[in-house]
């Protein structure tokens, strides 16, 4: 498999990792769109939200537990946004489900 996130998970490619446990890895986005721009990635390879099933959804649930934990640790009390792009038209650039945490400035409401 030639998935960049799987390579980061296996430590074949370096990343600025800020959190890791047995099922989730979180690292800084290399092209940030906000002062805080993190990628939250389940270690299990799921290509996109379209492929979430009852068999693999536990890993997705864990993503949101980690996001909640990080929001407190990073003191994101002024707010943050969580985004997951799904498919070509939504600009999903890596075919491995991931969630962007954006914070540290007032974000626009533009959604499209």
N, C-alpha and C positions, 0 to 999 in steps of 0.2 A: 504494500500500500504506500502511496506517495502523498500522504496527508501531512501537511506541515505541523498541525497541532499534535498528531500522534508522535511525530519526531520530537517535538518539544516535551511531551509527556515522557518519552523514553530518554530524554536528555541528550539526544543526538544533535539538537539545535539549541543554542543558548537563548534564554529569555530572562527578563527581569521578573522573577517569580516573587510574589508577595504573600502567597498562601498556597499550601498544598496539604492534602490528606490522602487517604487511600482511594478516594473516588473522584476528587475534584482538584483542579489546578487553576490558579488565578495569577495572571501576569499583566504587566503594563502593555497597552497597545503600542505598536511601533509608530503608528501614525495617529496620534491623539487628536480628538475633536473637542476636548475640554481639558482643564487642568488635571482632573482625575478621569482617566479613561482606561478601565481595566477590562480584561477578557476573562470570563468565568467559563471554564471548559470542563465538562465531565470527561473522565479518563476513558470511559467506554465510548467506542466510535459509533456515533449515530449521525447520519449525514445531515439531517435537518429536522425541524419540528414535524414535518410530514411523516417521519419514521418513528415517532414516539408511540410506544405500545404499552400495554399493561405489564409486559415482561421487562421493559427497560425504563419505565417511568420513575422508578425509585431513585435513579441517578439524577433525574431532572428535579425531583422534589428536594434532593440534597443541595442542588444548585441554589435554590431559593433560601434554604437555611444558611448557607455560606454567605449569600448576599446580605441577609439580615445581620449576621455576625460582623461582617466587614463594615457595613454602614455604621455600626456602633463603634468599632475599633478605629475607623478613619474619621469619626466625628462628622458624618455627613448630615447633620441635623438641619441644614438649610435646604436639603432635598437632593434627590438624585433620580436619574432615569435608568431604566433597564430596557434594553432593546435586543431583539433577536430577529435577524433578517432570515427570510426563508425563500430560497429560490433566486433565479437570475434577475427577475424584474424587481425584486426587493434588494438587490445588490449583495446577496450572500456571496462573499469572496472565498470562503473556505468551506468545503463540503464536510464539515464536522460541526455539529450543533454547538453553539457558543452564545454567550450573553454578554453584552456590553454594559458596563456600569459607567455612566457619565455624570460628573459632578464638578463642583468647584467654581461654577459661574452660573448666572441665570441663563437657562436654556430656552431657546425659542420654541414656539408651539408648532412650527412648520412640520407637517407630517407627510409631505409628498412633493 
